């Protein structure tokens, strides 16, 4: 185990969903995936960047979470992209319903 | 180091075929996948299942594991504590060929020390962990991901948080060992569950002078005794007495930033929602705080209390709480 540093350094953090956007390459790096794979998420409509082509694409801060979840589903459960897209939609619906239950204290 | 029973983790026999192992893994992976599962402790269960699959689906790794398990049993049969040394885990070598494992979105969330010790670098590479885009040779360091639980109050005040991160480090012989490092991060005010923090340059170091990767922290909140979170809004149940609900009252109500006086309008019913605008989670667009009224009936456990209820009944001869049900009985 590393020793604790002598001086106390507190790192500042930014909230990705609110303060960050990603270029195509940045999003690939943040999601540990290839350009081809990331493109296929766009082609499937899972991600909706602004801009004309990969060189111009700009993704909002929510894209990282969506992309990582879609990639996990394809990698870890061997889902095809269509299935992953469907599961993401169903998870969003599920979350909306759970959120109603949570508001009412029934969850 | 704890020995892991990978066959038990997948619920299969020792002599299960690769197909049986694969099927067992897929079924359990769907059941416990943290993105889809609501099972308690899904994440740890999923990791255990993924690790077992990773170890057993590759014939070389499975053979090494079986050998280790057999030696352990022999030692136990002789009444000895199992000591894999000398030389373990260097006893086993792996070509990395024929590996079929495609697992478990590790990033910083790694397999056990047991797995790393047994399979080392070969296990990691063959398994494709960290997925694909790991830079080779010279290039920027990879981005890392981890998750932290913060206290509900941290988002109101902003807070400094010490987090421990475990990550695999390869020694010159290619063996992976787990190292732990601690960093302190300032949690910005207004962060919400499910959001991510980015710490620039705190991921994997770059090679050849290239920049380090970033560290992403997914935020989870520890549950709060009173407040329920829905997006940026907070909800809580506010108990009031029947007379407060009927006549109106000013009551003390908790908010995350301290107590406030809340006016209960006369004629309130159970379930009525009172909104305190902007008192939800802070942020650029602060959420609202909702108090849901609950009528708390005093118990009729004394003569005076029973007399009061009797007087109440006498005062409302026309009151029929079941009017809406009338005529609906079969």
HADDOCK unambig.tbl for C-alpha pairs under 7 A between the chains (distance, minus, plus):
assign (segid A and resid 1 and name CA) (segid B and resid 179 and name CA) 5.69 0.50 0.50
assign (segid A and resid 1 and name CA) (segid B and resid 180 and name CA) 5.37 0.50 0.50
assign (segid A and resid 1 and name CA) (segid B and resid 181 and name CA) 6.98 0.50 0.50
assign (segid A and resid 2 and name CA) (segid B and resid 180 and name CA) 6.47 0.50 0.50
assign (segid A and resid 2 and name CA) (segid B and resid 181 and name CA) 5.93 0.50 0.50
assign (segid A and resid 9 and name CA) (segid B and resid 184 and name CA) 6.55 0.50 0.50
assign (segid A and resid 10 and name CA) (segid B and resid 184 and name CA) 4.82 0.50 0.50
assign (segid A and resid 10 and name CA) (segid B and resid 185 and name CA) 5.16 0.50 0.50
assign (segid A and resid 10 and name CA) (segid B and resid 186 and name CA) 6.21 0.50 0.50
assign (segid A and resid 11 and name CA) (segid B and resid 184 and name CA) 6.09 0.50 0.50
assign (segid A and resid 11 and name CA) (segid B and resid 185 and name CA) 4.60 0.50 0.50
assign (segid A and resid 11 and name CA) (segid B and resid 186 and name CA) 5.95 0.50 0.50
assign (segid A and resid 12 and name CA) (segid B and resid 185 and name CA) 6.01 0.50 0.50
assign (segid A and resid 12 and name CA) (segid B and resid 186 and name CA) 5.28 0.50 0.50
assign (segid A and resid 12 and name CA) (segid B and resid 199 and name CA) 6.73 0.50 0.50
assign (segid A and resid 13 and name CA) (segid B and resid 185 and name CA) 6.89 0.50 0.50
assign (segid A and resid 13 and name CA) (segid B and resid 186 and name CA) 6.39 0.50 0.50
assign (segid A and resid 13 and name CA) (segid B and resid 187 and name CA) 6.85 0.50 0.50
assign (segid A and resid 13 and name CA) (segid B and resid 188 and name CA) 6.94 0.50 0.50
assign (segid A and resid 13 and name CA) (segid B and resid 197 and name CA) 5.63 0.50 0.50
assign (segid A and resid 13 and name CA) (segid B and resid 198 and name CA) 5.38 0.50 0.50
assign (segid A and resid 13 and name CA) (segid B and resid 199 and name CA) 5.04 0.50 0.50
assign (segid A and resid 14 and name CA) (segid B and resid 197 and name CA) 5.36 0.50 0.50
assign (segid A and resid 14 and name CA) (segid B and resid 198 and name CA) 5.37 0.50 0.50
assign (segid A and resid 15 and name CA) (segid B and resid 191 and name CA) 6.92 0.50 0.50
assign (segid A and resid 15 and name CA) (segid B and resid 195 and name CA) 6.88 0.50 0.50
assign (segid A and resid 15 and name CA) (segid B and resid 196 and name CA) 5.76 0.50 0.50
assign (segid A and resid 15 and name CA) (segid B and resid 197 and name CA) 4.63 0.50 0.50
assign (segid A and resid 15 and name CA) (segid B and resid 198 and name CA) 6.45 0.50 0.50
assign (segid A and resid 16 and name CA) (segid B and resid 195 and name CA) 6.96 0.50 0.50
assign (segid A and resid 16 and name CA) (segid B and resid 196 and name CA) 5.33 0.50 0.50
assign (segid A and resid 16 and name CA) (segid B and resid 197 and name CA) 5.60 0.50 0.50
assign (segid A and resid 16 and name CA) (segid B and resid 198 and name CA) 6.15 0.50 0.50
assign (segid A and resid 17 and name CA) (segid B and resid 195 and name CA) 6.15 0.50 0.50
assign (segid A and resid 17 and name CA) (segid B and resid 196 and name CA) 6.71 0.50 0.50
assign (segid A and resid 29 and name CA) (segid B and resid 142 and name CA) 6.93 0.50 0.50
assign (segid A and resid 29 and name CA) (segid B and resid 143 and name CA) 6.56 0.50 0.50
assign (segid A and resid 30 and name CA) (segid B and resid 143 and name CA) 5.53 0.50 0.50
assign (segid A and resid 32 and name CA) (segid B and resid 130 and name CA) 6.97 0.50 0.50
assign (segid A and resid 32 and name CA) (segid B and resid 131 and name CA) 6.14 0.50 0.50
assign (segid A and resid 32 and name CA) (segid B and resid 132 and name CA) 6.70 0.50 0.50
assign (segid A and resid 32 and name CA) (segid B and resid 133 and name CA) 5.16 0.50 0.50
assign (segid A and resid 33 and name CA) (segid B and resid 131 and name CA) 6.77 0.50 0.50
assign (segid A and resid 33 and name CA) (segid B and resid 132 and name CA) 6.19 0.50 0.50
assign (segid A and resid 33 and name CA) (segid B and resid 133 and name CA) 5.29 0.50 0.50
assign (segid A and resid 34 and name CA) (segid B and resid 133 and name CA) 6.15 0.50 0.50
assign (segid A and resid 72 and name CA) (segid B and resid 105 and name CA) 6.41 0.50 0.50
assign (segid A and resid 75 and name CA) (segid B and resid 102 and name CA) 6.76 0.50 0.50
assign (segid A and resid 75 and name CA) (segid B and resid 103 and name CA) 6.97 0.50 0.50
assign (segid A and resid 76 and name CA) (segid B and resid 102 and name CA) 6.78 0.50 0.50
assign (segid A and resid 76 and name CA) (segid B and resid 103 and name CA) 5.53 0.50 0.50
assign (segid A and resid 76 and name CA) (segid B and resid 104 and name CA) 5.68 0.50 0.50
assign (segid A and resid 77 and name CA) (segid B and resid 26 and name CA) 6.72 0.50 0.50
assign (segid A and resid 77 and name CA) (segid B and resid 29 and name CA) 6.62 0.50 0.50
assign (segid A and resid 77 and name CA) (segid B and resid 30 and name CA) 6.53 0.50 0.50
assign (segid A and resid 99 and name CA) (segid B and resid 230 and name CA) 5.97 0.50 0.50
assign (segid A and resid 102 and name CA) (segid B and resid 228 and name CA) 6.64 0.50 0.50
assign (segid A and resid 103 and name CA) (segid B and resid 228 and name CA) 6.59 0.50 0.50
assign (segid A and resid 103 and name CA) (segid B and resid 230 and name CA) 6.55 0.50 0.50
assign (segid A and resid 103 and name CA) (segid B and resid 235 and name CA) 5.92 0.50 0.50
